[in-house]
Amino acid sequence: MEKIFTIKSNSTFTRMYRSKSSPQGTVVVYVRRNPNLKKAHIGITASKKQGGAVERNRVRRIIREAYRTLVLEGTGINDMPYYFVFVARTKCFSKNIRMQNVYNDMKRALVELGILGNTK
């Protein structure tokens, strides 16, 4: 299992919100290239307005697992020098949302942003 690096500084998150984005049904994906990185770094946010701590943690686990599935699929996304920020939308907080829904939206957003090739 490859290590997934995370974004921890608030200034990086703030910078990311001004970069290229792709809104989907369950997540908004922000992408920024950073040639100083060797591996991808990800950040996940879930607003307090959407739910309590339990709901936010569940959503973050689902988004993290969707990203991990992309990595394990052999897309090579984790070896790219990019920052990725995934912002959970209201639909993501629904009780009947599944990882597969988030995975499909995430993949569609990355294809739209030109990060991944148009693969099925």
LOZAKOL-739441 format. One record per residue (C-alpha): residue number from 1; residue in three letters; x, y, z. Coordinates in steps of 0.5 Angstrom, whole numbers. Layout:
// LOZAKOL-739441
- nr;rest;px;py;pz
- NUM;ala;X;Y;Z
...
//
This chain:
// LOZAKOL-739441
- nr;rest;px;py;pz
- 1;met;0;0;0
- 2;glu;3;7;-2
- 3;lys;3;12;3
- 4;ile;-2;18;2
- 5;phe;1;25;4
- 6;thr;-4;30;7
- 7;ile;-4;37;7
- 8;lys;-4;40;14
- 9;ser;-2;48;13
- 10;asn;-8;53;13
- 11;ser;-4;57;8
- 12;thr;-4;51;3
- 13;phe;-11;50;3
- 14;thr;-13;57;2
- 15;arg;-8;58;-4
- 16;met;-12;52;-7
- 17;tyr;-19;55;-7
- 18;arg;-16;60;-12
- 19;ser;-14;54;-17
- 20;lys;-17;50;-22
- 21;ser;-23;46;-20
- 22;ser;-29;42;-22
- 23;pro;-35;41;-18
- 24;gln;-39;35;-18
- 25;gly;-45;32;-15
- 26;thr;-42;30;-8
- 27;val;-35;33;-8
- 28;val;-31;39;-11
- 29;val;-24;37;-13
- 30;tyr;-19;43;-13
- 31;val;-12;42;-17
- 32;arg;-5;45;-17
- 33;arg;1;43;-20
- 34;asn;7;44;-15
- 35;pro;14;42;-19
- 36;asn;17;41;-12
- 37;leu;13;35;-10
- 38;lys;15;28;-11
- 39;lys;8;25;-9
- 40;ala;1;28;-9
- 41;his;-1;31;-3
- 42;ile;-9;31;-1
- 43;gly;-13;35;3
- 44;ile;-20;33;5
- 45;thr;-25;38;8
- 46;ala;-32;38;11
- 47;ser;-36;44;13
- 48;lys;-39;44;20
- 49;lys;-45;47;17
- 50;gln;-47;40;14
- 51;gly;-46;36;20
- 52;gly;-43;34;27
- 53;ala;-37;31;28
- 54;val;-39;24;27
- 55;glu;-42;25;20
- 56;arg;-36;29;18
- 57;asn;-31;24;20
- 58;arg;-35;19;16
- 59;val;-35;23;10
- 60;arg;-28;24;10
- 61;arg;-27;17;11
- 62;ile;-31;15;4
- 63;ile;-27;21;0
- 64;arg;-20;18;3
- 65;glu;-23;11;1
- 66;ala;-25;13;-6
- 67;tyr;-18;16;-7
- 68;arg;-14;10;-5
- 69;thr;-19;6;-10
- 70;leu;-16;11;-15
- 71;val;-9;10;-13
- 72;leu;-10;2;-13
- 73;glu;-13;2;-20
- 74;gly;-6;4;-23
- 75;thr;-8;11;-25
- 76;gly;-1;13;-22
- 77;ile;-5;19;-19
- 78;asn;-1;19;-13
- 79;asp;6;19;-17
- 80;met;4;26;-20
- 81;pro;7;33;-17
- 82;tyr;0;35;-15
- 83;tyr;-4;38;-9
- 84;phe;-11;35;-9
- 85;val;-16;38;-5
- 86;phe;-23;35;-4
- 87;val;-29;39;-1
- 88;ala;-35;35;1
- 89;arg;-42;37;-2
- 90;thr;-48;37;2
- 91;lys;-50;31;-2
- 92;cys;-44;27;0
- 93;phe;-47;28;7
- 94;ser;-53;24;6
- 95;lys;-54;17;9
- 96;asn;-55;13;3
- 97;ile;-49;16;0
- 98;arg;-43;10;-2
- 99;met;-36;10;-3
- 100;gln;-37;8;-11
- 101;asn;-41;15;-12
- 102;val;-36;19;-9
- 103;tyr;-31;15;-13
- 104;asn;-35;16;-20
- 105;asp;-35;24;-18
- 106;met;-28;24;-17
- 107;lys;-26;20;-23
- 108;arg;-30;25;-27
- 109;ala;-27;31;-24
- 110;leu;-20;29;-25
- 111;val;-22;27;-32
- 112;glu;-25;34;-33
- 113;leu;-19;37;-30
- 114;gly;-14;33;-35
- 115;ile;-11;30;-29
- 116;leu;-13;23;-32
- 117;gly;-14;20;-39
- 118;asn;-21;19;-41
- 119;thr;-21;12;-38
- 120;lys;-27;7;-36
//
